[in-house]
């Protein structure tokens, strides 16, 4: 698995686009780093930048971004709606794949020390990288913001983790930077139909985990404190959430600004629903939602499915349709257009790769590519695609049945079948390209040198591995395509009778996929030196092929009887 981390620095400049561009240029100057998103805010005077890459490249790019920001942003004159402590205010590293949170935390500590050593910028470490338990909380590190830093920097309990003890010209210019490591955070603003910051703050305090201070009397009473003199807090309703209220002059509305730091405890849609409830209790309405920076695909899929369940609609529709439901349900496009290709982190990481994939071509392009004199894509990829179409037809019947008038009490039954069909379809779509990749791997081996005995041995070993893989992939296609019969059969028996012929065509496509992939298993297994493994693979495939013939016959008999 490729090692990938994400970095989401927040720079204290959201108005001067030339400054922002110079900072992002510095970030992009590091080879192997991919800039995903730049999200400036005029009212907050803050820009959230998101980029990904392998850990070493990301850390270097982050350092260069901090260095450039310290040259261009003078904190003595910087003001905005958002809390901040430095030119590069906060700098989190987020594990994406192949790396743990603790490994990111160690990288963050090293980066913080380097920023201080080489740039003379004081740094705090927060979240998983915190060197003091209380500094896991960003608000503790940023206490009093930039204006309090000069006093804090010389106090033993308050000074930065690196670079404390003296108020320097550089510290005055750039402030401090808070460096850390955390899991994926969703930054979201909930738009309100009010201009009142007080009302927005009250709603934020109702829902945020920290809550609000307890008072002797409601609203105006003295704050109740414990023996240490600390305020006793009344917790809010949402775990893993931080929130404040503010007025955004750019939009002419107040917002509840929230960071969902633990999406396992509080999902995006749960936060939306709870803010709606708390707002309504105070005579205010949530009119829409603004995602700041990027959002993981899973958050929108979970949200879309949540709202589909409320509507008693099938969940087995395409991911794009589910995301559209989430966008409309939470008003994600109220303030500006919401383009999933630009806001979903996985879409941006995958951008550029899609053009290489067969399944992302048009039907016409795919057919024409298949017809060319090149040997791939060939029968294996076509078999996988036929299987995907078979599963898709069964899924279609399930979705039609879930929404059939008079069948409202069965929507969940058909929704479950649609989700099963969608999963099979997606697996087979992935196998379309995997089969071609397996063939191309054999072609790569043929290009290996064979001038010496050692080179011949290495080539032979590589060929055996590639041939085994090329045999296993169509076997996977057979197994996945066979599961499409379950969906087609259930829909032939239980689904909308007007679509029973579609279930039948799905069964025909599934059998063609199984038998087509079987041919590929046999021809590739013939090239294996290990004959015992080859015979086992072919025998397993033959069993699936016989079962597919029987399933096709059974389902077509049901279809014919219903048509008659």
C-alpha positions in Angstrom: 0.0 0.0 0.0 1.3 3.4 -0.9 2.2 5.7 2.0 0.1 8.8 1.8 -0.6 11.7 4.2 -2.6 14.8 3.8 -1.7 18.2 5.1 -4.2 20.9 5.8 -2.4 24.2 6.8 -4.5 27.2 7.6 -2.9 30.5 6.6 -3.9 33.8 8.1 -4.6 35.5 4.8 -7.9 35.1 2.9 -8.1 38.3 0.9 -4.9 38.9 -1.1 -4.9 36.2 -3.7 -1.3 37.0 -4.8 0.0 36.2 -1.4 -2.0 32.9 -1.3 -0.7 32.0 -4.7 2.9 32.5 -3.7 2.4 30.2 -0.7 0.8 27.5 -2.7 3.5 27.8 -5.3 6.0 27.1 -2.6 4.1 24.0 -1.6 3.8 22.8 -5.2 7.6 23.3 -5.7 8.1 19.9 -4.0 8.0 17.0 -6.4 5.4 14.3 -5.6 3.0 16.7 -3.8 -0.5 17.1 -5.2 -2.4 20.3 -4.3 -6.0 19.3 -3.8 -7.8 22.4 -2.6 -7.3 26.1 -1.8 -10.3 27.7 0.1 -9.9 31.4 0.9 -12.4 33.3 3.1 -12.6 37.0 3.1 -14.5 37.5 6.3 -12.3 35.0 8.2 -9.2 36.3 6.5 -8.0 32.8 6.4 -7.2 30.2 3.7 -7.4 26.5 4.1 -5.0 24.6 1.8 -5.1 20.9 1.3 -2.4 18.8 -0.3 -1.3 15.1 -0.3 1.7 13.0 -1.1 4.2 10.6 0.4 5.2 11.6 4.0 8.7 13.0 3.3 7.4 15.2 0.4 4.5 16.5 2.3 6.6 17.5 5.3 9.0 19.3 3.1 6.2 21.1 1.2 4.6 22.1 4.6 7.9 23.6 5.7 8.2 25.6 2.5 4.6 26.8 2.9 5.3 28.0 6.5 8.5 29.7 5.4 6.8 31.6 2.5 3.9 32.6 4.8 6.3 34.0 7.3 7.8 36.2 4.6 4.5 37.6 3.3 2.1 37.8 6.3 2.7 40.4 9.0 0.6 39.3 12.1 0.9 42.7 13.6 -1.7 44.0 11.1 -3.7 40.8 10.5 -7.4 40.6 11.6 -10.3 38.4 10.7 -13.3 36.7 12.1 -11.5 33.4 12.8 -9.3 32.8 15.8 -5.5 32.7 14.9 -2.1 32.7 16.5 0.2 32.9 13.6 0.8 33.5 9.8 0.6 29.7 9.5 -2.0 29.2 12.2 -2.4 25.5 12.4 -0.6 22.7 10.5 -2.0 19.2 10.9 -0.7 16.0 9.2 -3.5 13.4 8.5 -2.8 9.7 7.7 -4.5 8.6 4.5 -2.9 5.2 3.7 0.1 3.0 4.7 0.9 5.1 7.8 -0.4 5.3 11.3 -1.5 8.3 13.3 1.4 7.9 15.7 3.9 8.0 12.8 2.3 11.2 11.6 2.6 12.6 15.1 6.3 11.9 15.2 6.7 13.6 11.8 4.7 16.6 13.2 7.0 16.9 16.2 10.1 16.8 14.0 8.5 19.4 11.6 7.6 21.7 14.5 11.2 21.6 15.8 12.6 22.3 12.3 10.3 25.3 11.9 11.6 26.8 15.1 15.3 25.9 14.4 15.4 27.1 10.8 12.8 29.8 10.7 12.8 31.1 14.3 9.0 30.7 14.5 7.7 29.5 17.9 5.7 26.2 17.6 3.2 24.3 19.7 2.4 20.6 19.2 -1.3 19.6 19.4 -3.7 16.6 19.0 -1.8 13.3 18.6 1.6 15.2 18.5 1.0 17.0 21.8 3.9 17.0 24.2 1.6 18.0 27.1 -1.8 16.3 27.6 -3.7 19.6 27.8 -2.3 20.7 24.4 -4.2 18.0 22.6 -6.9 20.7 22.4 -6.1 23.3 19.7 -7.9 26.0 21.7 -5.4 25.5 24.6 -2.5 26.1 22.3 -4.2 29.1 20.7 -5.4 30.7 23.9 -5.6 34.4 23.7 -4.7 34.2 20.0 -1.8 36.3 18.6 -2.4 39.2 20.9 -1.6 37.1 24.0 1.4 35.4 22.5 4.0 38.0 23.6 3.0 37.5 27.3 2.6 33.7 27.0 5.9 33.1 25.3 7.9 33.8 28.5 5.6 32.0 31.0 6.9 28.4 31.8 3.4 26.9 31.7 2.3 28.8 28.6 5.4 29.1 26.4 5.5 27.2 23.1 7.0 23.6 22.9 9.8 25.0 20.7 11.1 28.6 20.6 9.7 29.8 23.9 11.4 32.2 26.4 11.9 35.3 24.3 9.7 37.6 22.3 11.7 38.1 19.0 11.2 40.3 15.9 10.4 37.1 14.0 7.8 36.0 16.6 6.2 39.4 16.4 6.1 39.2 12.6 4.9 35.6 12.1 3.3 34.7 15.4 3.4 31.0 16.4 2.4 27.9 14.4 0.5 25.0 15.9 1.7 21.7 14.4 0.0 18.4 14.9 -1.4 15.1 13.7 -5.0 14.1 13.7 -7.5 11.9 11.9 -9.7 13.4 9.2 -11.6 16.5 10.4 -14.6 17.9 8.7 -14.8 21.7 8.9 -18.4 22.9 8.3 -20.4 26.0 8.7 -24.2 25.9 9.2 -25.9 29.0 7.6 -28.6 30.6 9.7 -31.6 32.8 8.8 -30.4 35.4 11.3 -27.7 38.1 11.6 -27.3 37.6 15.3 -23.9 36.4 16.5 -25.4 36.0 19.9 -28.0 33.5 18.7 -25.4 31.7 16.6 -23.1 31.4 19.6 -26.0 30.1 21.8 -26.7 27.4 19.2 -23.0 26.5 19.0 -22.8 26.2 22.8 -25.9 24.0 22.8 -24.3 21.4 20.5 -20.5 21.5 20.9 -19.0 18.9 23.2 -17.5 21.5 25.5 -20.9 23.1 26.0 -21.2 26.3 28.1 -20.3 27.4 31.6 -22.8 26.6 34.3 -24.3 29.8 35.9 -26.0 30.4 39.2 -28.9 32.0 37.3 -29.8 31.4 33.6 -28.0 33.7 31.1 -26.9 36.5 33.5 -25.9 34.7 36.7 -22.3 34.3 37.9 -20.3 31.4 36.4 -20.1 28.4 38.8 -16.6 27.3 39.5 -14.9 24.2 41.0 -12.4 24.2 43.8 -9.6 25.0 41.4 -11.5 28.1 40.2 -12.2 26.5 36.8 -15.7 27.0 35.3 -18.0 24.0 35.6 -19.2 23.2 32.1 -22.6 22.0 30.9 -21.7 19.6 28.0 -23.3 20.1 24.6 -25.1 17.3 22.7 -22.5 16.4 20.0 -19.4 14.4 20.9 -16.1 15.2 19.1 -17.4 18.6 17.9 -16.0 22.2 18.4 -18.2 25.1 17.5 -18.6 28.9 17.7 -21.0 31.4 16.2 -20.1 34.3 14.1 -21.5 36.8 11.5 -20.2 36.7 8.0 -20.4 40.1 6.3 -19.7 38.6 2.9 -22.9 36.6 3.0 -24.9 38.8 5.4 -25.8 35.9 7.7 -24.7 34.4 11.0 -23.2 30.9 11.0 -22.5 28.1 13.4 -18.9 27.2 12.5 -18.0 23.7 13.5 -15.1 21.3 13.4 -16.1 17.6 13.6 -13.0 16.1 15.0 -14.3 12.6 15.6 -16.6 11.5 12.7 -16.9 8.0 14.4 -18.9 9.7 17.2 -20.6 12.4 15.2 -21.3 12.1 11.5 -21.8 15.1 9.2 -25.5 14.5 8.9 -26.0 13.9 12.6 -24.3 17.3 13.2 -26.6 18.9 10.6 -29.8 17.5 12.2 -28.7 18.5 15.7 -27.9 22.0 14.7 -31.2 22.2 12.9 -33.0 21.1 16.1 -31.0 23.5 18.4 -31.6 26.4 16.0 -35.4 25.7 15.8 -35.6 25.6 19.6 -34.3 29.2 19.5 -36.5 30.4 16.7 -33.8 30.1 14.1 -33.6 28.0 11.0 -30.6 26.4 9.3 -30.8 27.4 5.6 -27.8 25.5 4.3 -24.4 24.1 4.9 -20.9 25.2 3.8 -18.1 22.7 3.7 -14.7 24.4 4.3 -11.9 22.6 2.5 -12.5 19.0 1.6 -14.8 16.2 2.8 -14.3 12.4 2.6 -16.6 10.6 0.2 -17.9 8.4 3.0 -19.3 11.3 4.9 -21.5 12.3 2.0 -22.5 8.8 1.2 -23.6 8.2 4.8 -25.5 11.4 4.8 -27.2 10.6 1.5 -28.3 7.2 2.7 -29.6 8.7 6.0 -31.9 11.0 4.1 -32.9 8.3 1.6 -34.0 6.1 4.6 -36.1 9.0 5.9 -37.8 9.2 2.5 -38.2 5.4 2.4 -36.2 5.3 -0.8 -33.8 2.6 -2.1 -30.2 2.9 -1.0 -28.9 0.8 -3.9 -28.5 3.7 -6.4 -25.3 5.1 -7.7 -22.9 6.9 -5.5 -23.4 10.1 -7.5 -27.1 10.0 -6.9 -26.6 9.4 -3.2 -24.2 12.3 -3.0 -26.7 14.5 -4.8 -29.3 13.7 -2.2 -26.8 14.7 0.5 -26.0 18.0 -1.2 -29.7 18.9 -1.6 -30.7 17.7 1.8 -28.1 19.7 3.7 -28.1 22.7 1.4 -24.5 22.4 0.5 -24.9 24.6 -2.6 -26.7 27.4 -0.9 -23.9 29.9 -0.8 -21.9 28.7 -3.8 -22.0 25.8 -6.3 -20.9 22.5 -4.7 -18.9 20.4 -7.1 -18.1 16.9 -5.7 -15.1 16.6 -8.1 -13.5 19.6 -6.3 -14.7 19.0 -2.7 -14.4 15.3 -2.2 -10.8 14.3 -1.2 -10.9 10.9 -3.0 -12.0 12.5 -6.2 -9.1 14.9 -6.2 -6.6 12.2 -5.4 -7.9 10.0 -8.2 -8.1 12.9 -10.7 -5.9 12.2 -13.7 -6.1 8.4 -13.2 -9.7 8.2 -14.5 -8.7 8.8 -18.1 -6.6 5.6 -18.0 -9.4 3.4 -16.8 -11.5 1.4 -19.2 -14.6 1.7 -17.1 -14.5 5.5 -17.3 -14.8 5.5 -21.1 -18.0 5.9 -22.9 -19.7 2.8 -24.2 -18.7 3.8 -27.7 -15.0 4.4 -26.8 -14.9 1.1 -24.9 -16.2 -0.8 -27.8 -13.8 0.9 -30.2 -10.8 0.3 -27.9 -11.8 -3.4 -27.8 -12.0 -3.6 -31.5 -8.4 -2.3 -32.1 -5.6 -4.7 -33.1 -4.1 -4.5 -29.6 -4.8 -7.7 -27.6 -6.2 -5.9 -24.5 -8.8 -5.3 -23.5 -9.9 -8.7 -24.4 -12.3 -11.4 -23.4 -11.6 -11.2 -19.7 -12.4 -7.6 -19.4 -15.5 -8.0 -21.6 -16.7 -10.9 -19.4 -16.3 -8.7 -16.3 -18.3 -6.0 -18.0 -21.1 -8.4 -19.0 -21.2 -9.5 -15.4 -21.5 -5.9 -14.2 -24.4 -5.3 -16.6 -26.1 -8.5 -15.4 -25.8 -7.2 -11.8 -26.9 -3.8 -12.9 -30.1 -5.1 -14.4 -31.0 -7.0 -11.2 -30.3 -3.8 -9.2 -32.5 -1.8 -11.6 -35.4 -4.1 -11.0 -34.9 -3.8 -7.2 -34.9 0.0 -7.4 -38.0 0.1 -9.5 -39.7 -2.3 -7.1 -38.7 -0.3 -4.1 -40.5 2.8 -5.5 -43.5 1.0 -7.0 -46.8 2.5 -5.9 -48.6 0.3 -3.4 -45.4 -1.5 -2.4 -44.3 1.1 0.1 -44.2 -1.4 3.0 -41.6 -3.4 1.0 -39.2 -0.6 0.1 -36.5 -1.8 2.6 -36.6 -5.4 1.3 -35.9 -4.2 -2.2 -33.4 -1.6 -1.1 -31.4 -4.3 0.6 -31.3 -6.3 -2.7 -30.4 -3.2 -4.6 -27.4 -2.6 -2.3 -26.3 -6.2 -2.8 -26.6 -5.8 -6.6 -24.7 -2.5 -6.5 -21.8 -4.1 -4.6 -21.5 -7.0 -7.1 -21.7 -4.5 -10.0 -18.9 -2.3 -8.5 -16.7 -5.4 -7.9 -17.1 -6.5 -11.5 -16.4 -3.0 -12.9 -13.1 -3.0 -11.0 -12.3 -6.4 -12.5 -12.7 -4.9 -16.0 -9.5 -3.0 -15.6 -7.8 -5.6 -13.3 -8.1 -8.2 -16.1 -6.4 -5.9 -18.6 -3.7 -5.0 -16.0 -3.0 -8.7 -15.5 -2.5 -9.2 -19.2 -0.3 -6.1 -19.4 1.8 -7.6 -16.6 2.6 -10.6 -18.8 3.6 -8.3 -21.6 6.0 -6.5 -19.2 7.7 -9.8 -18.3 8.2 -10.5 -22.0 10.3 -7.4 -22.1 12.7 -8.5 -19.3 16.3 -9.3 -20.3 17.3 -12.9 -20.8 21.0 -12.7 -21.7 22.4 -14.6 -18.7 21.3 -17.6 -16.8 20.4 -15.4 -13.8 18.3 -13.1 -16.0 16.5 -16.1 -17.5 15.7 -17.5 -14.1 14.4 -14.2 -12.9 12.3 -13.9 -16.1 10.9 -17.4 -15.7 9.9 -16.7 -12.1 8.3 -13.4 -12.9 6.4 -15.1 -15.8 5.0 -17.8 -13.5 3.8 -15.1 -11.0 2.2 -13.0 -13.8 0.5 -16.1 -15.4 -0.9 -17.2 -12.0 -2.3 -13.7 -11.4 -3.8 -13.7 -15.0 -5.5 -17.0 -14.2 -6.8 -15.9 -10.8 -8.4 -12.6 -12.0 -10.9 -14.3 -14.4 -11.7 -16.8 -11.7 -12.6 -13.8 -9.5 -14.8 -12.6 -12.3 -16.6 -15.9 -12.4 -17.2 -15.8 -8.7 -18.5 -12.3 -8.7 -20.6 -12.8 -11.8 -22.2 -15.9 -10.3 -23.4 -13.8 -7.3 -25.4 -11.7 -9.9 -27.7 -14.7 -10.3 -28.9 -14.3 -6.7 -30.1 -10.8 -7.4 -31.6 -11.6 -10.8 -33.4 -14.7 -9.3 -34.8 -12.8 -6.4 -36.1 -10.0 -8.6 -37.6 -12.5 -11.1 -39.5 -14.0 -8.2 -40.3 -11.0 -6.1 -39.7 -7.9 -8.2 -42.0 -5.7 -10.2 -43.6 -8.1 -12.7 -43.4 -5.4 -15.4 -39.6 -5.7 -15.3 -39.3 -9.5 -15.1 -37.7 -9.6 -18.6 -34.9 -7.3 -17.3 -34.2 -9.8 -14.6 -34.0 -12.5 -17.3 -31.6 -10.5 -19.4 -29.5 -10.0 -16.2 -29.3 -13.8 -15.8 -28.3 -14.2 -19.5 -25.5 -11.6 -19.1 -24.3 -13.3 -15.8 -24.0 -16.7 -17.5 -22.2 -15.2 -20.5 -19.8 -13.5 -18.0 -19.1 -16.7 -16.2 -18.6 -18.8 -19.3 -16.4 -16.1 -20.9 -14.2 -15.8 -17.9 -14.0 -19.6 -17.7 -12.4 -19.6 -21.2 -9.8 -17.1 -19.9 -9.1 -19.2 -16.8 -8.4 -22.3 -19.0 -6.2 -20.5 -21.6 -4.1 -18.8 -18.9 -3.8 -21.9 -16.7 -2.3 -23.7 -19.7 0.7 -21.5 -19.4 1.5 -22.4 -15.7 4.5 -24.6 -15.0 2.9 -25.7 -11.7 0.4 -28.1 -13.1 -1.1 -29.1 -9.8 -2.1 -25.4 -9.2 -3.3 -25.1 -12.7 -5.6 -28.2 -12.5 -7.0 -27.0 -9.1 -7.9 -23.6 -10.6 -9.6 -25.0 -13.7 -11.5 -27.6 -11.6 -12.9 -24.8 -9.3 -13.8 -22.7 -12.4 -15.6 -25.7 -14.0 -17.8 -26.2 -10.9 -18.8 -22.5 -11.1 -19.5 -22.8 -14.8 -21.8 -25.8 -14.4 -23.7 -24.1 -11.5 -24.1 -21.0 -13.7 -25.8 -23.0 -16.4 -28.3 -24.4 -13.9 -29.0 -20.9 -12.4 -29.6 -19.4 -15.8 -32.1 -22.2 -16.7 -33.9 -21.8 -13.3 -34.3 -18.1 -13.6 -35.4 -18.1 -17.2 -38.1 -20.6 -16.3 -39.4 -18.2 -13.7 -39.3 -15.3 -16.2 -41.1 -17.3 -18.9 -43.8 -18.4 -16.6 -44.5 -14.8 -15.4 -44.5 -13.5 -19.0 -46.9 -16.3 -20.1 
